[in-house]
């Protein structure tokens, strides 16, 4: 992946993450907790992909993205191991939100998930800035 392509992919992934979080908050504001959970997961996935693009990696599956994230960012100490639990929990909840019509999500828990993903994204942006792959 060329440097301009890598930078473009990083920027697009970060933009998609921000958009997904905005949609999650809008859904939550009108009582759509399931939709908010789903979009929150995708925000995390887009942040994760931005980080992987920084390493020249372009995973083809969600599971592959999480595996590579673990190798590149958790095992190296850039993210705590608890991040893997967050990502796995978000994925499980997203699947329930998308496919189990009887599943009900608590609004406060959903707000907490959004906040955790914002934190995840802020750390991603800090790493990308430190690696000079993101404007200040």
N, C-alpha and C positions, 0 to 999 in steps of 0.2 A: 504494500500500500504506500503510495507516494505521500510525502509530507503534506502537500495541499489537500489531498483526498482525506488523509487522516484528520487534519484540522477541520475540514468541512463536516466529516462524519461526527466528530466530537461536538461541534457547534450544533448540528442538527439534532443530535441525541439530547443535548442539554435543553434545547428549545422544546423538544417533545416532552421531556420530563416536566418542565415548567408548565406546559399546557395541560398535561395530565393531572398535575396537582391542582391547577385552577379549576378544571372540570370536576375533580373530586370535591373540592370545597363548594362549588356551586351545587352539585348533587346533594351534598350533605345539608346545605342550607334549605333545600326544599324537601328534606326527609328521605332522600334516596341513598340510604346507607350502603346498600348492596352495590350500587353503581359507584359510590365513592370508594369503597374497598377495592373494586376492580381497577379503577383508574389509579389508585394509590400504588397498587402492585406494578402497574405499567410505568408509572413514574420511576419507581425504584429500578425497574429493568432498564429504562433508558439511561439513568445515571450510571448503572453498572456497565452498560454497553459503551458509554462515553469513556469510561476508565479502560475498558478492554481495547478500544480503538487506540488509546494512547500507547498501548503496548504492541500495536499492529495486529491485534487479534479481532476476528470477526466471526463469532460463534453462530451456528445455524439453528440452535435450539435454546430454549430457556434453561434446560438442565445443563447444557454445555456452557452457557454463559455463567451460570452459578459455579460450576466446577472450575472454570478458568479464573473467575474472580477469587475463589478460595485459594488457588495456587499463586496467583500474582499479587494479591492484596492482603489476604488474611495470613497466610503462612509467612509472608515477609514482614508482618507487623504493621502494615499501613492501616489496617482495620482490625478491630478486636474480633475474636472468634464468635462473639455473640451476634455479630452481623449475619453470620450464616443462619442462625436461628431466626432472626428477623426476616430474612429473605424467604426461608422455607415456610414460615408462618404466613407471610403475605401471599405466597403462591397458593398455599392450601386454602386460605380464606378467599382468594380471588376465584378459585375453582368452585368453592361453595356458593359464592355470590353469583357467579355466572350460570351455574348448573343446578342448584338446589333452590327451587322457588319457595320452599318452606323455611329456609334459613333466614333468621332475623339477626341483624347486627346492631349493637348498641351505639348510639351516636357519640357518646363520650369515648368509647374504645376506638371508634373510627377517627375521631379527632386526634387521639394519641398516635394512631398509626400514621396519619398525615404528618404529624410533628416529627416522628422518628424518621420518616422518609425525607423530610426537609433537612434534618440533621445529616443524614446519609449523603444527600446531595451537596450540602455545604462542605462536607469533608472531601467529596469528589472534586468540587471546584477548587478547593485549596490545593489538592494534589496536582491538579491540572495546571494551576497557576504556577506552582513551584517547579513544575517540569516545563514551564514556558510554552504550554500548549493552549493557554487560555489568556485572553486579555484581562487585565486587572479590573 
